[in-house]
Amino acid sequence: MKDHPERRLETAARRGNLHAAAALAGIPMAAGGVMESFLDGPFQGFQNGRVFRLTNGTLWEQQEMKSSLGGGLVNKVMILQTSEGTFMQLDGSGERVRVRQVR
C-alpha cells in the first residue's frame, strides 16, 4: 500500500501538529508555531470542553479547567504550539488556554 502525503498530513494534524493542520487548511503559518485567526462569533469566555470555531475553518476544544467570562470584543486569537502543548491566546491579553484541534 502506497503512502500518500495527504494521509501523512492528516495523521500529523490529528496528533496535534499545528504546522500540518495549517497546511491542510491552506493557512499560512508564522515562524515559531503561531497561527493567527479570528473567532467566528463573539468571545463567550473560557470553559473546559468549549469548542472555538475560527474563521479559517478550524475548530479547537479547550482542554483545561480554566474559566473566564466572555462578552469582550476580542475576537482575534493566536494558536501557539510550544514544547508544553498547544494553546489559544486572546489578542492583546496574556490569557491563554490549552487546546486541541477538533477539525
C-alpha positions as CSV (number, residue, x, y, z in Angstrom):
1,M,0.0,0.0,0.0
2,K,1.5,3.3,-1.1
3,D,1.8,6.1,1.5
4,H,0.2,9.4,0.4
5,P,1.5,12.8,1.5
6,E,-2.1,13.9,2.2
7,R,-2.7,10.9,4.6
8,R,0.6,11.7,6.4
9,L,-0.6,15.4,6.8
10,E,-4.0,14.3,8.1
11,T,-2.4,11.9,10.6
12,A,0.0,14.6,11.8
13,A,-2.8,17.1,12.2
14,R,-4.9,14.7,14.3
15,R,-1.8,14.2,16.5
16,G,-1.7,17.9,17.2
17,N,1.0,19.0,14.7
18,L,0.0,22.6,14.1
19,H,2.1,23.0,11.0
20,A,0.4,20.0,9.4
21,A,-3.1,21.3,10.4
22,A,-2.3,24.7,8.9
23,A,-1.0,23.1,5.7
24,L,-4.2,21.0,5.4
25,A,-6.4,24.1,5.9
26,G,-4.2,26.2,3.5
27,I,-3.4,28.6,6.2
28,P,0.0,30.4,6.2
29,M,1.9,29.8,9.4
30,A,4.3,32.2,11.1
31,A,7.6,31.0,12.3
32,G,7.7,29.5,15.7
33,G,4.5,27.6,15.5
34,V,2.0,30.5,15.6
35,M,-1.3,30.6,13.7
36,E,-3.4,33.8,13.7
37,S,-7.1,33.8,13.1
38,F,-10.4,35.2,14.4
39,L,-13.2,33.7,16.4
40,D,-16.2,33.1,14.3
41,G,-18.6,35.0,16.6
42,P,-18.2,36.8,19.9
43,F,-15.8,35.5,22.6
44,Q,-18.0,33.8,25.2
45,G,-15.4,33.1,27.8
46,F,-13.2,30.1,28.6
47,Q,-14.8,26.9,29.9
48,N,-13.3,23.3,29.9
49,G,-14.6,21.5,26.8
50,R,-15.8,24.6,25.0
51,V,-15.2,24.4,21.2
52,F,-14.0,27.6,19.5
53,R,-14.7,27.9,15.8
54,L,-12.2,30.1,13.9
55,T,-12.9,32.0,10.7
56,N,-10.2,29.9,8.9
57,G,-12.5,26.8,9.3
58,T,-10.6,25.1,12.2
59,L,-12.2,24.0,15.5
60,W,-10.3,24.0,18.8
61,E,-11.5,22.4,22.0
62,Q,-10.4,23.8,25.4
63,Q,-8.5,21.1,27.3
64,E,-8.1,22.6,30.8
65,M,-10.2,23.6,33.8
66,K,-9.9,27.4,33.4
67,S,-12.9,29.7,33.2
68,S,-13.4,33.3,32.4
69,L,-16.4,35.4,31.5
70,G,-16.9,36.4,27.9
71,G,-18.7,39.3,26.4
72,G,-15.5,41.0,25.3
73,L,-14.9,42.5,21.9
74,V,-11.7,40.5,21.4
75,N,-12.1,38.1,18.5
76,K,-8.5,37.8,17.2
77,V,-6.7,34.8,18.6
78,M,-3.3,33.1,18.2
79,I,-2.9,29.3,18.3
80,L,0.6,28.7,19.7
81,Q,2.5,25.4,19.5
82,T,5.0,25.1,22.3
83,S,7.1,22.4,23.9
84,E,4.4,22.4,26.6
85,G,1.5,21.8,24.2
86,T,-0.9,23.8,22.0
87,F,-2.6,26.9,23.4
88,M,-5.1,29.5,22.2
89,Q,-4.3,33.1,23.3
90,L,-6.5,36.1,23.0
91,D,-5.0,39.0,21.2
92,G,-4.0,41.8,23.4
93,S,-4.1,39.8,26.6
94,G,-2.0,37.2,28.4
95,E,-4.9,34.9,28.8
96,R,-4.4,31.5,27.1
97,V,-5.7,28.0,27.5
98,R,-4.6,24.6,26.4
99,V,-6.5,23.4,23.3
100,R,-6.6,20.5,20.9
101,Q,-7.7,20.7,17.3
102,V,-11.0,19.1,16.6
103,R,-11.1,19.9,12.9
